[in-house]
Amino acid sequence: MAMISQLGRYEIISEIGQGAMGVVYKATDPLIDRTVAIKTINLGLAQEEKEEYEGRFYQEAKAAGRLSHPNIVTIYDVGKSGEVAYIAMEFLQGRELRDVLNDEQVLPVAQVLNVVLQVALGLAYAHEHGIVHRDVKPSNIMVIRDGHVKITDFGIARMESASVRTQTGMVLGSPKYMSPEQVMGKLIDQRSDIFSLGVMLYEMLTSKAPFVGENVNAIMYQTLNGIPPPPSTVNSAVPDMLNFIVAKALAKNLDDRYQNAKDFADDLRACRDALPRASAAAGTPTPASPSKVLPDATPVVPRVEESEASSTVPTLGLSTAFDSFGATMRLAAMTATPADVEELSKTFKMARPSMEDINRAAPKPQPSKPSVPSPADSKPTPPRKSLPDKAKATPSKGGNNGLLITIVVLVIIGLIFALLS
């Protein structure tokens, strides 16, 4: 079949590939001498199919065309030429994220966070304008040469004012990346996109899909019932706080999931900024600014070194006692079936948490730190006679429990030394 040479005023240069609903071309706009990508759909179908496809095609143009964001592909024009409808959009010099993942397998954690953060920001903007993408997946993400990311293909997006409505029970989207509510054919909102992006994040971190099966039905069953292991069990480079982020994005219960993409983006940014810096690795610790570090924001580490303290981030507010396995178990107890929780309990070799355990694990304002700054380490031998006075003043201030215990111990030691002398 010969390639068409013109669509409307656009002059076709070459075929780029096959899209979800038709051929995608590289073309030029002679009016302003601009290179564009032309996405087409052949309308030579049965009348009923033609109406639905044409309606969805123009819906994509309207949905994406009203969005102006650095992480969303820009739509220039829409038209129809004979039996071919088309959308003219910016021509992107880059690769689909799907191709990048196929070539690279597991990307560095920092690069993964950078890509997913950009997608989350683009989705947050779309959601604020009443548009749910509905089909977030690597093949709908373009990575430009400088690392910039663009979301494409709003072809099955739902707008609040859309004239083409998804029929009740009609499932749209790609099975591997569907949210539980999508699988069940329920009405969805922006939290469905968050789940799909969580699936993509998990896959990028581990090179494995969180929900797998031999066929579509098996994948859908896993999406509704399966609890994937924390990414760090597959990729040791994944930090604990990222386990927490993934678990929250993949929560099956809507109320347990991120409620908006902006919050998701904020936590991704915080996690990225908390990754070890090259300067820290080189042995040049940089003191953390007090405004950037909170005592309850450190990831779980039995003994926190001073150089590691500079990588803590306040946004997540994770307790020092945070345990990704425990958090996953508690999340499973709240969202999964009893059978799945039991299976997960066997996998992690952990007891099934009770409601009392879940409530007790809720974030607390004053978590204790295993590595208290060193009054005990740096002052074991200096004059002990001044310690009782300090110790008396400390309880009235309601200070850190670990520090109080340390001071009490020092007071007792001081008293023993006084008696012996």
C-alpha positions as CSV (number, residue, x, y, z in Angstrom):
1,M,0.0,0.0,0.0
2,A,1.5,3.3,-1.2
3,M,2.2,5.9,1.5
4,I,0.0,9.0,1.3
5,S,1.8,12.2,0.4
6,Q,-0.4,14.8,1.9
7,L,-3.0,15.3,4.6
8,G,-4.8,18.6,4.6
9,R,-2.0,21.2,4.2
10,Y,0.6,18.9,5.7
11,E,3.2,17.3,3.5
12,I,4.1,13.7,4.5
13,I,7.8,13.0,4.8
14,S,7.9,9.4,6.1
15,E,6.0,6.9,8.2
16,I,7.1,6.8,11.9
17,G,5.2,3.8,13.0
18,Q,1.8,2.3,13.9
19,G,-0.2,3.9,16.6
20,A,-3.0,2.5,18.7
21,M,-5.6,3.6,16.2
22,G,-3.7,4.2,13.0
23,V,-0.5,5.2,11.3
24,V,1.8,8.0,12.6
25,Y,3.7,10.1,10.1
26,K,6.5,12.7,10.1
27,A,5.3,15.7,8.1
28,T,5.9,19.4,7.5
29,D,3.6,22.3,7.9
30,P,4.4,24.5,4.8
31,L,2.7,27.6,6.3
32,I,5.3,28.0,9.1
33,D,7.9,25.5,7.9
34,R,7.5,23.3,11.1
35,T,8.1,19.6,11.4
36,V,5.2,17.8,13.0
37,A,4.0,14.3,13.8
38,I,0.7,13.3,12.2
39,K,-1.4,10.7,14.0
40,T,-4.1,9.2,11.8
41,I,-7.1,6.9,12.0
42,N,-8.7,5.2,9.0
43,L,-12.4,5.8,9.1
44,G,-13.2,3.2,6.5
45,L,-15.0,1.1,9.0
46,A,-18.6,-0.1,9.6
47,Q,-20.8,2.9,10.5
48,E,-21.1,2.0,14.2
49,E,-17.3,1.4,14.6
50,K,-16.6,4.6,12.6
51,E,-18.7,6.8,14.9
52,E,-17.1,5.5,18.0
53,Y,-13.5,5.6,16.7
54,E,-13.9,9.0,15.2
55,G,-15.5,10.3,18.4
56,R,-12.6,8.9,20.5
57,F,-10.1,10.3,18.1
58,Y,-11.4,13.8,18.3
59,Q,-11.8,13.4,22.0
60,E,-8.0,12.8,22.2
61,A,-7.4,16.0,20.2
62,K,-9.7,18.0,22.5
63,A,-8.3,16.5,25.6
64,A,-4.6,16.9,24.8
65,G,-5.1,20.1,22.9
66,R,-6.4,22.0,25.9
67,L,-3.3,21.0,28.0
68,S,-0.2,23.1,27.9
69,H,2.5,21.5,30.1
70,P,6.2,20.7,29.6
71,N,5.5,17.0,30.2
72,I,2.6,16.6,27.9
73,V,2.9,16.4,24.1
74,T,1.6,19.6,22.4
75,I,-1.3,19.4,19.9
76,Y,-1.3,21.8,17.0
77,D,-4.2,20.9,14.8
78,V,-6.9,18.4,14.0
79,G,-8.6,17.7,10.7
80,K,-10.1,15.2,8.3
81,S,-9.1,14.3,4.8
82,G,-11.5,11.8,3.0
83,E,-11.7,8.7,5.2
84,V,-8.7,9.7,7.2
85,A,-8.9,11.8,10.4
86,Y,-5.7,13.2,11.7
87,I,-4.1,15.1,14.6
88,A,-1.0,17.3,14.1
89,M,1.3,17.4,17.1
90,E,4.8,18.3,18.0
91,F,7.5,16.0,16.5
92,L,9.5,14.5,19.4
93,Q,13.1,13.6,18.9
94,G,13.4,10.7,21.3
95,R,12.4,7.1,22.2
96,E,9.4,5.4,23.7
97,L,10.1,4.5,27.3
98,R,9.1,0.9,26.4
99,D,12.1,0.7,24.0
100,V,14.4,2.2,26.6
101,L,13.4,-0.4,29.2
102,N,13.7,-3.2,26.7
103,D,17.3,-2.2,26.0
104,E,18.5,-1.1,29.4
105,Q,16.5,-3.6,31.6
106,V,17.0,-2.0,35.1
107,L,17.8,1.8,35.0
108,P,19.6,3.6,37.9
109,V,17.2,4.5,40.7
110,A,17.9,8.2,40.3
111,Q,17.0,8.0,36.6
112,V,13.8,6.1,37.3
113,L,12.7,8.6,39.8
114,N,13.5,11.5,37.4
115,V,11.3,9.9,34.7
116,V,8.4,8.9,36.9
117,L,8.4,12.3,38.7
118,Q,8.0,14.1,35.3
119,V,5.1,11.8,34.4
120,A,3.5,12.5,37.8
121,L,3.8,16.2,37.2
122,G,2.2,16.0,33.8
123,L,-0.6,13.8,35.1
124,A,-1.2,16.2,38.0
125,Y,-1.7,19.0,35.5
126,A,-4.1,17.0,33.4
127,H,-6.1,15.9,36.4
128,E,-6.4,19.5,37.6
129,H,-8.0,20.2,34.2
130,G,-10.5,17.3,34.6
131,I,-8.7,14.8,32.3
132,V,-7.8,11.2,33.3
133,H,-5.4,9.6,30.9
134,R,-6.6,6.0,31.6
135,D,-3.7,4.3,29.7
136,V,-0.5,5.2,31.5
137,K,2.2,2.8,30.4
138,P,5.8,2.9,29.0
139,S,4.8,2.9,25.4
140,N,2.8,6.2,26.0
141,I,5.8,7.9,27.5
142,M,8.4,9.6,25.3
143,V,11.9,10.2,26.6
144,I,13.7,13.0,24.7
145,R,17.4,13.0,24.2
146,D,18.1,15.4,27.1
147,G,16.1,13.2,29.6
148,H,13.0,15.3,29.3
149,V,9.7,13.2,29.4
150,K,6.4,13.7,27.5
151,I,3.1,11.9,28.0
152,T,1.4,11.0,24.7
153,D,-1.8,9.3,23.6
154,F,-4.8,10.6,25.4
155,G,-6.8,8.5,23.0
156,I,-9.0,6.9,25.7
157,A,-8.9,9.8,28.1
158,R,-12.1,10.8,29.8
159,M,-13.0,14.4,30.0
160,E,-15.7,15.8,32.3
161,S,-17.4,17.3,29.2
162,A,-16.7,14.3,26.9
163,S,-19.4,13.5,24.4
164,V,-18.1,9.9,24.0
165,R,-18.8,8.0,27.3
166,T,-17.3,4.7,28.3
167,Q,-20.1,2.2,28.6
168,T,-20.7,0.7,32.0
169,G,-18.5,-2.4,32.4
170,M,-16.4,-1.6,29.3
171,V,-12.7,-1.9,30.1
172,L,-10.2,0.3,28.4
173,G,-6.5,0.3,28.9
174,S,-3.6,-2.1,28.9
175,P,-4.1,-5.1,31.3
176,K,-0.7,-5.0,32.9
177,Y,-1.1,-1.4,34.0
178,M,-4.8,-1.3,34.8
179,S,-6.0,-0.3,38.3
180,P,-8.3,-2.6,40.2
181,E,-11.3,-0.3,39.6
182,Q,-10.5,-0.4,35.9
183,V,-10.4,-4.2,35.9
184,M,-13.8,-4.3,37.5
185,G,-15.3,-1.8,35.0
186,K,-16.1,0.8,37.7
187,L,-16.1,4.6,37.2
188,I,-12.5,5.8,37.7
189,D,-10.8,9.0,38.7
190,Q,-7.3,10.4,38.8
191,R,-6.3,7.7,41.4
192,S,-6.5,5.1,38.6
193,D,-3.7,6.9,36.7
194,I,-1.7,6.9,40.0
195,F,-2.0,3.1,40.3
196,S,-0.9,2.7,36.6
197,L,2.1,4.9,37.2
198,G,2.9,2.9,40.3
199,V,2.9,-0.3,38.2
200,M,5.2,1.4,35.7
201,L,7.5,2.6,38.6
202,Y,7.7,-1.0,40.0
203,E,8.5,-2.4,36.6
204,M,11.3,0.3,36.0
205,L,12.8,-0.5,39.4
206,T,12.8,-4.3,39.1
207,S,12.4,-5.1,35.3
208,K,9.4,-7.2,36.4
209,A,5.7,-6.4,36.3
210,P,4.1,-6.5,39.7
211,F,1.1,-8.4,38.4
212,V,1.7,-11.2,36.0
213,G,-0.2,-14.2,34.6
214,E,-0.4,-16.5,31.6
215,N,-3.4,-14.6,30.2
216,V,-5.4,-11.4,30.6
217,N,-7.7,-12.9,33.1
218,A,-4.8,-14.2,35.3
219,I,-3.2,-10.7,35.2
220,M,-6.5,-9.1,36.2
221,Y,-6.9,-11.5,39.0
222,Q,-3.5,-10.7,40.3
223,T,-4.2,-7.0,40.0
224,L,-7.3,-7.4,42.2
225,N,-5.7,-9.8,44.7
226,G,-1.9,-10.0,44.5
227,I,0.5,-8.1,46.7
228,P,3.9,-7.8,45.0
229,P,7.0,-8.0,47.1
230,P,8.8,-4.7,47.9
231,P,11.0,-3.6,45.0
232,S,14.1,-3.7,47.2
233,T,13.8,-7.5,47.5
234,V,14.4,-7.6,43.7
235,N,16.8,-4.6,43.4
236,S,19.0,-3.9,46.4
237,A,19.6,-0.3,45.2
238,V,16.0,0.6,46.0
239,P,15.9,2.6,49.3
240,D,13.3,1.8,51.9
241,M,11.3,5.0,51.5
242,L,10.8,4.1,47.8
243,N,9.3,0.8,49.0
244,F,6.8,2.8,50.9
245,I,6.0,5.1,47.9
246,V,5.4,2.1,45.6
247,A,3.2,0.4,48.2
248,K,1.1,3.5,48.6
249,A,0.7,4.0,44.8
250,L,-0.3,0.4,44.4
251,A,-2.8,0.3,47.3
252,K,-5.9,-1.5,46.1
253,N,-8.2,0.5,48.4
254,L,-8.7,4.0,46.9
255,D,-8.5,5.7,50.3
256,D,-5.1,4.1,51.0
257,R,-3.6,5.3,47.7
258,Y,-2.2,8.7,46.9
259,Q,-5.2,10.9,46.5
260,N,-3.6,13.1,43.8
261,A,-0.6,13.0,41.5
262,K,1.0,16.1,43.0
263,D,1.4,14.4,46.4
264,F,2.9,11.4,44.5
265,A,5.3,13.7,42.7
266,D,6.3,15.5,45.9
267,D,7.3,12.1,47.5
268,L,9.2,11.0,44.4
269,R,11.1,14.3,44.4
270,A,11.9,14.0,48.1
271,C,13.1,10.4,47.6
272,R,15.3,11.4,44.6
273,D,16.8,14.3,46.6
274,A,17.6,11.9,49.5
275,L,19.7,9.6,47.3
276,P,23.4,9.6,48.2
277,R,25.4,12.5,46.6
278,A,28.7,12.1,44.8
279,S,30.3,14.4,47.2
280,A,29.2,12.3,50.2
281,A,30.5,9.2,48.5
282,A,33.8,10.9,48.0
283,G,34.1,11.3,51.8
284,T,33.2,15.1,52.0
285,P,30.1,15.2,54.3
286,T,28.0,18.3,53.8
287,P,26.2,19.4,56.9
288,A,22.4,19.3,56.3
289,S,20.5,22.5,56.6
290,P,18.1,22.4,59.7
291,S,15.2,23.4,57.4
292,K,15.8,20.3,55.2
293,V,16.1,17.7,57.9
294,L,13.6,16.6,60.5
295,P,14.3,13.9,63.1
296,D,11.3,11.8,61.9
297,A,12.4,11.9,58.2
298,T,15.2,9.4,58.1
299,P,14.9,6.1,56.4
300,V,15.3,3.0,58.5
301,V,19.0,2.5,59.3
302,P,20.2,0.9,62.5
303,R,23.1,3.3,63.0
304,V,22.9,6.6,61.1
305,E,26.2,8.2,60.3
306,E,26.5,12.0,60.2
307,S,27.2,11.9,56.5
308,E,24.0,10.0,55.9
309,A,21.9,12.5,58.0
310,S,22.3,15.0,55.2
311,S,20.3,12.8,52.8
312,T,17.1,12.8,55.0
313,V,14.0,14.4,53.6
314,P,11.0,15.8,55.5
315,T,8.3,15.3,52.9
316,L,7.6,11.7,53.6
317,G,7.9,12.0,57.4
318,L,9.0,8.3,57.7
319,S,9.7,7.2,61.2
320,T,13.2,6.0,62.0
321,A,11.6,2.6,62.9
322,F,10.0,2.4,59.4
323,D,10.2,-1.2,58.0
324,S,9.1,-1.7,54.4
325,F,8.2,-5.4,55.0
326,G,6.2,-4.4,58.0
327,A,4.5,-1.6,56.2
328,T,3.7,-3.9,53.3
329,M,2.2,-6.4,55.7
330,R,0.1,-3.7,57.4
331,L,-1.1,-2.4,54.0
332,A,-2.0,-5.9,53.0
333,A,-3.9,-6.5,56.2
334,M,-6.0,-3.4,55.4
335,T,-6.5,-4.0,51.7
336,A,-6.0,-7.6,50.7
337,T,-7.9,-10.8,51.2
338,P,-7.1,-13.0,54.3
339,A,-5.6,-15.7,52.1
340,D,-3.3,-13.3,50.4
341,V,-2.2,-11.8,53.7
342,E,-1.4,-15.3,55.0
343,E,0.6,-16.0,51.9
344,L,2.5,-12.8,52.3
345,S,3.0,-13.6,56.0
346,K,4.7,-16.9,55.0
347,T,6.8,-15.1,52.3
348,F,8.1,-12.4,54.7
349,K,8.2,-14.9,57.7
350,M,6.2,-12.3,59.7
351,A,3.1,-12.6,61.8
352,R,-0.1,-11.2,60.5
353,P,-0.5,-7.7,62.0
354,S,-3.6,-7.0,64.2
355,M,-5.5,-3.8,64.1
356,E,-3.6,-2.9,67.3
357,D,-0.3,-3.3,65.4
358,I,-1.6,-1.2,62.6
359,N,-2.7,1.6,64.9
360,R,0.5,1.4,66.8
361,A,2.5,1.7,63.6
362,A,0.9,5.0,62.7
363,P,3.3,7.9,62.4
364,K,4.2,9.4,65.7
365,P,5.5,12.9,66.3
366,Q,8.5,12.0,68.4
367,P,10.2,8.8,67.1
368,S,13.3,7.6,68.9
369,K,16.6,7.5,67.2
370,P,19.0,4.6,67.7
371,S,22.0,6.8,67.1
372,V,21.6,9.8,69.5
373,P,24.2,12.5,68.9
374,S,26.9,11.8,71.3
375,P,26.6,13.5,74.7
376,A,27.4,10.0,76.1
377,D,30.1,9.2,73.6
378,S,31.9,12.6,73.7
379,K,31.6,13.3,77.4
380,P,32.1,10.0,79.3
381,T,35.1,11.4,81.4
382,P,34.6,15.2,81.6
383,P,33.5,16.7,85.0
384,R,30.5,14.7,86.2
385,K,29.5,17.0,88.9
386,S,27.7,19.3,86.4
387,L,25.6,16.4,85.0
388,P,23.0,16.2,87.8
389,D,22.1,19.8,87.3
390,K,21.6,19.3,83.5
391,A,19.7,16.1,84.1
392,K,17.3,17.9,86.5
393,A,16.5,20.5,83.9
394,T,16.0,18.1,81.0
395,P,12.8,16.2,82.1
396,S,10.9,19.5,82.5
397,K,11.5,20.2,78.9
398,G,10.0,17.0,77.7
399,G,13.1,16.2,75.6
400,N,14.0,13.1,73.5
401,N,13.5,9.9,75.4
402,G,16.8,8.4,74.3
403,L,18.6,11.5,75.5
404,L,16.8,11.4,78.9
405,I,17.8,7.8,79.4
406,T,21.4,8.6,78.5
407,I,21.5,11.5,81.0
408,V,19.9,9.4,83.8
409,V,22.5,6.6,83.2
410,L,25.3,9.3,83.4
411,V,23.8,10.7,86.6
412,I,23.8,7.2,88.2
413,I,27.4,6.6,87.1
414,G,28.4,10.0,88.5
415,L,26.8,9.2,91.8
416,I,28.6,5.9,92.0
417,F,31.9,7.6,91.3
418,A,31.1,10.2,94.0
419,L,30.4,7.4,96.6
420,L,33.5,5.5,95.7
421,S,35.7,8.6,96.0
